[in-house]
Amino acid sequence: MNDNKPYLVDAVIGNGRTLASVGRTGRIYRLWWPHIDFPQHVDVIRTGLKIDGCGDTTLWFDEADAGWSHEIAYMSRTNIVEVSAASDRYPLQVVQRDFAVPDADIVVRDYTITNRSDQAQSFSFVWYSAFNITESALYNTTMFDAGSDSLVHYRQRTFFAISSANVCAGYQAGHARDGANYSWLSGNDIDMQPDGALVWRFDNVAPGASVSMPVYIAAGTTRAEALDVMAAAKAKRAADWLAETTAYWHEYLAAAAPCPAGADAEIAAAYERSLLTFRLMADKETGSLLAAPEPDETFSRCGGYAYCWGRDAAFITTALNKAGLTAVSEKFYDWTLTAQEPDGSWQQRHYHDGSLAPSWGLQIDEGASIVWGMWQLYEQTGNRDFAERMWPAVSRGAAFLAAFIDDETGLPRPSMDLWEERKGEHTYSAAAVCAGLRAAASFGRLMGDADAAARWAATADGIAAAIESRCWNEAEGSFYRGLNLSVDAGRFASALALGVQGAAARDAKGYERFTLAHDPIVDISLLGVSAPFGVLPAEHEYMRRTADTIERKLTTPGIGGIKRYEDDGYIGGNPWILTTLWLAQYRVQNGQYAEARELLQWAVDHRTETGLLPEQIDRETGGPAWIVPLTWSHAMFVLTVSMLSEAGYWSAQ
């Protein structure tokens, strides 16, 4: 991580083609276009004021350690971010509103600067930007286009123009940081450098008066296209763009299913924020769904998040269905047809163009979840045309799943688990495959292929029987996390010394492989046997005991919330929003509504300042620990609220 690319951000803005992450001081840290997963283009963007009589240097009001205090929030029921910056040291206050224009490649940064003093103030507004276009520090050029009064950053076929409705007083292309620090720009027109700066001048602003300083970022695949987009941006006032964008988001929410009546204002606000987040995380062109805006492009703490996982997407689309946003779900499943392998599988994760993303290997629950999710959408809509479009992929996918069975255990053969950390025959993965095959059988009956439906249903029933008979751990009072767990030689030797059952064998290339017969770690994903996959009913004794063991062993002392599994060390082993809500969903299934409501409230209480749901909550501080926002977290929130509604809980309040 560096100061220009923090792991944690405070807000996101976008429109399905553009996505930007914003910090609480108003800095845009990352900007993706024309897809929301890749590539990212911004190295750094800074904004400051050079106030006459307040020293020789630019006052960068977008940083907290320069004497400025900040507040950040989304404007009500929108994806428009408002940030205020003020300081007791200086006479000016800045309020900015950042948003992406719907249906246009325009980001608006609308600044209002107010003179809070009792004397007239003169000052310059300073903009500095450096773009590593298509995530490359090489071969970037920055130029000033006098005809449009724009600074233009470009590399190959990606161009970003930056300008304002106000006419700039100065500019510099290349090596502009020092000039920006003193608000003295050289007028250099073009340089093969990634950075540049602009300055605008305001004189004699009266006490209490405000001035408007809109900045537009316009994107295109050629210089002419980017400048045409800039011309369109300038053709309207920033206030008009604000009004149109506000109306767009309000209309989007109006078209969705409202938060259930009876839910309190906090629940309703978190529900609406989740729906607004879903729209940002859906690629407008492809329909693919983003797990999260990338926080760690160098993979310094994780393996990255700016991809589409079938696992996450199945939960997200089911939440979209419940919220009445089935068109978004349908577009996603149309996208999955582009990502399926010739053998019928779906691999672990993908870029939004359908190509294979960096991977840890086959994760069998991913493809199974996609097939299951397709049927969830069909059940919601009854759209026969959708079923017919999906049927060839469902048939190939089910054939792959049905062939991927261990004859000895009756479970799916070893693959990576849902957390992408270990290889084995995992109970959650088996539940997902069982549900995927049952969904495929339902499609088969619908499409008139009774033979295939019967085969897939029989295979699913065999998996369900194997889960119940082979995966139960009576000593722990919970399911095993899995069987035939792959381990390294050191762990294998230590386990055998403790009397743990295991086996060693050589593969076809002569490499020695080690497995342990059982993985006894208690893991939240074991609830997947019931919620959502319904392999066993929630009232089954094994499910009740597993859920109680999970709550006892995985609740975080002090802070509360549920962590993923017993010995979780990822980012310190924190409670997660989605895992806590997973337990809530099981409690709803089992009729334990008060317990579910309490877990739901924990998620509400641990939203960020802007109302977003992170992946993890710091087990010591209670603040966000990792990934803001995580789309899966928001999906689990909507699903939990909807499940409580379907159970009649909210109407009884």
N, C-alpha and C positions, 0 to 999 in steps of 0.2 A: 504494500500500500504506500502511496505518497499523498501529499496534501491535496493534489489535484484530483485524486481518485480514491476517496474514502470508501471503506467497505459499507458503512451505513449511510443512508440518505434519508431525507425527511419527506419528500413528495415526488410524485411522477406526473408528468403531463404528456399528452399525446393525442393522436387521432387515427391510429391504426397503421399509418405509414411512418410517422415520426413518433419517437419516444424520447423523452429527456428526463434525467434524474436531477433533482433540485435539493440543495441543502437549506438548512433553516436560516442561513444568512443571505439566501437568494442566489447563490451561485449555481449555475448549470454545470454539473460535473461531467455528464455524459450525454451524447446526442446520437441517436440511431436514426438512419434513413437510408434507403426507402423501405426497409423492413425493420421490424422492432427487435430483431435478435442480433443482426449483424449486417453491415459493419457499424462500428462506433467511430465518430469522427473528431470529437473535441479533445484537445489536450488541456487547454485552460481558457476560461472566459472570465474577465474581471471588469468590474465597474466601480468608478470612483468619482470624487468631486475635488476639484482644485479651487478652493474658496479664497478669494482675495482677503488678505489680512490674517490668514490662518496657516502661515508657514509656506515653505517653498515647494512642498511635495504634494502629490495627489493623496487624498484621503480615501482609501479603498473601503467604502462602506459595506462591502460584502464579506468582511471578515470580523470575527468576534473579538480578536485581540488588538484591535485598533481603536478601542474606546467606544465602539458602537454596540448597542443592544438591539436585539431582533425579536420579532414575533412572526410566526408563520402559521397559516391556516388555509384550508381550501375555502373558497367562497361557497356559500350554501348550495348544496345539491349540484355541484359542478366539479369538473377537473381543472378548474382555474385556481392557481396558487397565488395567494397574496402574502407578501413579506413587507414588514415595516422595519426601518432602520433609523435609530435616533441616538443622539449622544449629548450629554450635558456639556461637552467641550465645544460643540460646534452649533452654529445657528440654524442649520438646515436639517429637515427631516425628509426621508425618502420612503415612499410607498410604491411598491412595484407589483404588477399583476402579470403573471407568466401563463401563457396558454398556447396550445397548438390550434390553429383554425381547422374546423372540420372541412374535409373535402378540398383542402389546399395544402401545398407544401410550404406553409408559413408558420413560423413561431413568432408570437407577439410578446415583447417585453415592454410593458407600458409603465413608465416611471412618472410619478407625480412628486415634485420637489417643492417643499413648503418652507418659507422663511418664518421661523418661529421667534425671531428676535424683534426688537423694536427699532431696528435700523435697516435701511435698504442694503441688499446683499448682491454682490456680483460674483460669478463663479463660472467654471467650466465643468461640463460633464464629460468624463473620460471613459472610453471603451477600449479594452485590449483583448485580443483573441488570438489564440494559436490553435490551428487545426492540424491534427495528424490524420488526414483523410484516408478512409478505408483502413484505419488502424495502422498506418505506416508513417514513420517520421521521415521517410525518404521521398524525394521527388515532388514535394509540395511547392506551390507557387502562391504568392499573395500579390494582388494588384489593386490599384484604385481606378475605378471607372468613373470618369468625370461626368459623363452624360447622365448617369443615374445617381451620382453622388454616393457611390457604394464602394465599400471594401469587399473584394472578392477573394475567397480562398478556393483553390482548386487543385485537383490531381486527377489525371486521366478523365474519366467521364462523370466526375462528381464535383459539383460547383455549389458554393454557399456564398450568397451575397448578403451583406449587412449594411443597412442604411436606416434612415429615419425620415419622418415627415418634415422635420427640421433640417435645414441645410448645415452641413458640418463646417466648422471653422478651420479644420486642419486634419491632416492624415499622414500616415507613414506606412509603407509596405516593407516589411522585413526589418529585423533587428530593432523592434519598436519598444521593447520593455522599458529601457531607460528613459526614452522620450515620454512614454506614458506615465512614468513615475513623476515626471516634472511638468506634464501637460505641455511639452514642447516637442512638436512633431516636425520631421524634416521635410515633408512633402515628397518623399521618394515614391515614385509611381508604381514600381514593380520590382519584385525580388524573388529569387528562387529560395524562399524561406517560408516557414509555416505560419509566421505571425505578422500582425499588423495592428494599427490603432487608429481611432478616430476621436475627435474632440469637437464639442459643441459649446457655444458661448451664450451666457445669459447675463445681462447687465441690469443693475438697479432694480432688482425684484423687491417690491415694497413689503414692509412688515405685514405678516399675515397672508401675503399673496402666495399663490402656487403657480408653477409652470409645468407644462406637459412635455415629456421627453420619451416618445415612443421609439423603440428600436425593433426593426423587423429582421428576421433571419429567413431568407428565401432559398430554397434548394432546387436544383435542376441537374439534368444530365449534360447540358452544354452551358456555355456562358450566356448565350442568347436566351435560353430557357430560364435560367436562374434570374436574369434581369427582367424577363417578362413577368415572372412570378413576383419579383420585387415591385414592378409597376402596378400589378394588381393589388399588392399589399398597401401601397401608398394611395391607391384610388379611393380607399375608405379611411375614415378616421379610426383611430384605435378604439375609441368609445363604441363605434359601430361594430367593429369586430368583436368587442367584448359582449355587446348585447346579443349578437348573432350566436356566439359560442355559448353564452349562458342559456339562450333559448334551446339550442341543440341538446344540451345535457338535460335540461328540464323535460324536453319532449322524449328523450331516451328513457328517463325514469318513468314518465307517464305511461309509456308503452309496456313497461314491465309489470309483473305482479307486485303489488305493494306489500310492505311488511305487514304481517297479520295484525288485525285489530286486537287490542289487548296488550300487545308488547309495549314496553315503556319507551320513552324518547331516546334513551341511550341505545337500546336494541335497534330501534328504527334507524337511527343515524348510522350505526355500524352496518346494518343491512344495506342501506342505500350506498354507503361508501364501498361496500363489496361489489355491488352491481356496477358502480362507476369504474372500479378497478378492473373488472372483467373486460370492459370495453377497451381499455388501454392495452390489455394483454392479448387481444385478438388481432392477428395480422389481417389488415384490411384486404390485401390482395389474395393471400393464400388460404386464410381461415385458420391457420395453425395457432396454437395457444402457447403463450410464453410462461415458463415456470416463474421467472422473476427477471427484472432488469439486471443485467450482469453487474455484480459488485467486485469481481475478482478475475479480471481478464488474464492475469498472469498465472492463475492457478496456484497462488501462494498459500492459500488456506483450504482450498477445496478444488473440485473438478469443474467448476463453472455452473451457471444457472440459466444462461440465455439460450435455452433449447426447449424443444417440445418433447415431453415424456408422455407416452400413452397412459401410464399410471396416473399422473397428475391430471391429465386431460379428462380421463373417465370420471373422476370426482368433480372436476370443474364443469363439464358438460351436464352432468346430472344436476348440479346446482343451477346452472343456466336454465335447464328444463323446468325446475321447480319455480324459477323466477319468471317464467313466461318468455324467456329469450331463446326459444328453440331454433330460430333462424341462425343464431351464432353457433349453436351446437351442430346443426346440419352442415354448415359450411366447414366446420372442423372435420367432420367425418368424411365429407367429400375430399378434403385434403389427405386424409389417411390413405386413400387409394393410391396416392402418388408416392407414399413412403413404404408400401408393402414390398417385401422381398419376393423374388420369383418363387421361392420355396413356400410362400404363404406366411412366413413369420414377419413380425415387426421387431426391429432391433430396439436397443435400449432407449435411444433418444436421437432426435433429428434436428437439423436446421429447418428453417421455415420454408425453404425451397424443396423440401422432401429428401435432401441428401443426408447421408449418415453423418452424425456428429461424433466427436471424440467419445470413446466408449470403454467400459470395463468388461464387455462381453455380453452374451445373450442373457436377457432377464425375462424369463418366460411369462411373468405376470403382465408385462407391458402389452403384448399382443392380445392376451386373454382379456385384459381390461378394455381394450379397444372394442372387441367383439361384444363384450357385456354392455359397454356404453352405447353401442349402436342399438341394441335391443331396448335399452332404457329410453332412448329417444323415440324409437318406434312406438313403444307402449304409450308414451306421452302424446304423440301426434296422430298415430294411426295412418301415417302417410305411406301409402302403398308404393308410390313412385320412389320414395327414399329407400324402402326395403329392396326394391328391384335393383336400384343402383348399387346397394351394398352387397347384394347376394353373392356375386362372384368372389369378392374379397372375403366375405364371411366363410364361404365354402372352402377356399384355399387355406384360410387361417385356421379353421376348425380341423381340417385334415392334418395340418402341421401339429396342432396341439394334441390331437388324438394319437399321433405317432410318437409323441415325445413322452412316453410313459415307461417307467421302470417296471419291468415285468415282475421283479422280485417284491417291490414294496407297494406297487399299485399307485404310486405318486408320480408326478412329473419328474423327469430325470434332473440331475444337478444343473443348476444355473445360478446366476447372481441373485441375491435377495433384493427386496424392494428398496433397501437403503444403499445398495451397490457396494457392499462391504465384504461379503462372504459368499462362497459357493457351496451349495448343498441342495437337498430336497426339502424346501422350506414349506412350512404349513401354510403361511399366507399365500405363497405362490400356488400351492395346490388348490386352495380355496378359489383363487382367481381363475385358474384353469377350469375348475369344476363349473364355476359360474359362466365362464366364456363358452364352454361346450353346451351348457344348458340353453344359453342365449342362441347359439348356433342351431341347436335342435328346434328352438321355437321358430327361427327364421326358416329352417327346412320345412317344417309343417306348413308354415304360411305360404311357401313357394311351391308346395306340392311334392317335395322330395322326402317322402316318408321313410325310405330306407336309410338315407343319410341321417335324418333326424333320430331314428331309433338307435343307430350306431353311436352317435355322439351322446345321446342321453344315457346309454348304457355305460359308456366310458366315464361320463360324469358321475354316475351313481357309484361306479367302482372307486373313483377318487374319494367321494364322500365317505364311503365305507372305510377306506384306508385311513383317512384323517381320523375317524372316530376310533378305529381299532388299533392303529399303530402310533398315533401322534399324541396320545394322552399320557401325561406324566403324573401319576398318582402321588408320588412323593412330594411334588411341588404344588399340587393342586392347580395345575394349569397344563395347557398343551405344551409339548416340546416346540421350540421354535422351528425345528426341522430334524431331519435324519441325514446320515451320510455327509457330515460337515467336513469340507476340505480344510486341512490345517497344514502348517509347516512342520518340519521335522522336529524342531525344538518343542513346540506345543504338543505334538504327538507323543514324544518321549515322556514329557511331564505328565500328560494325562494317563498314559499306560502305567506309570509308576504309582498313580493314585487308584489304580484298579478300573479305570474307565475303559469301556469296550471300544476297540478300534481295529483298523486293518491297514496294511501297507501292500501296495502292488505296483508293478511297473507297467507303464503305458506302452503303446505301440512303438514309440521311439526310445524306449528304455529308461525313461525318467521315472524315478520312484515317486509315487503319490501317496498321501496319507489322509485317512478319513477317520472321524470319530462317529460312532454309531448314532449318537444323539446330541442335539444341541439344546441344553436345558434352560438357556437364558430366557427369562420372562421378558416379553416384547409386546408393545402395544398392538402391533400388527396382528397378533393372534385373535384380536376381536374381529378381524376381517372374515373369519369363519362364519360369523353371523352378520356383522355390520361392515360392509354392505352386501356381502355375497350370498348370505342366506343358506349356506351349506347345512348348518344346524340351526334350529330355532333359538331365539334369545333365551327362552326359558329352560333350555337343556341344562342339565346339571353341570356338564363340563363347561358350558359357556358362563354360567353364573359363578362358578368357582374360579375360572380364569379371570373374569372381570374383577372379582374381589381381590385376587392375588395381584393383579396389575395395579389396582389402586393402592394396595398396601405397600408394594415394593417400589413403585415408580413415582409416587407422589414426592415432590421436592420439599424438604423441610423448610419451614419459614415462608418462602415465597409461594409455595403451592404450585399447582400445575403438574402435568404428567410428562416425564421424560420418555424417550423412545424405548430404552431397554436398560437392564440393570447396570451394565458396565460401559455405558455409552461415554465416550471421551471426545466426541466431535465438538469443537468449539467449547470445550470445558464440561460437556455433559449437562446441558440445560433442559428445563421444561420447554416443550413446544406448544404453540397454539393448536396446531392440527391434531396432535396426539391427545391433548386435553379434550378437544371437541369430539374426538373419536370415542373416548370413553363416554362422553355425554350422549352420543348417538346410541351407543349400546344401552345406556340407562333408559333412554326413551323407548327403545324396542322392548325393554323388560318392564315397562310401566313405572319406572322409578323417576317420575317427572321432577320432583323437588331436587333430587341429586343432579339430574341433567341440567336444570336451571342454574344451579350453583356453579357447575363447571362452565356453562355458557357465560355467566357473569364474570368469571375469572378472565375469560378471553376479552370481554368488553373492558374490563379494568386494566388490561395490559395492551391496549391500543397505543400507537404512537401519538405524539402531540397533534398530528394532522388526521388521526383517526384510522391509520393504516394498521394492518395486522402483520407483524413480522413472522419469521419462521420460529425464532427462539427468543426466550426471555432469560436474561441474565439471572442465574441462580442466587447471586449475592445481592445485586442492586434492584432487581425487578424491572430494569429497563430493557429495551430491545438489545439483543445480543448478536443477531445475525439475520440478514436478508430482509429488506424492507422495500416493497411488500412481497409476500409470498402468495401467489395466486391460489395455491392449494389451501392455505390458511383461510382465505376469504371464502373459498368454496365450502369448506367444512363449517364455517359460520352460517352460511345461507342454508346448508342442508340441515343443520341442527335446529335453526329457527323453523324451517319448513316441517321437519319431523314433529316438533312440538305442536305446531299448528294442526297437522293431520291427526294428532292424538287428542285434539280438543283442549290442549292445555291453555292456550292464550284466551280462548273464549270463556274459560272459567275464571279468568283473573278479574 
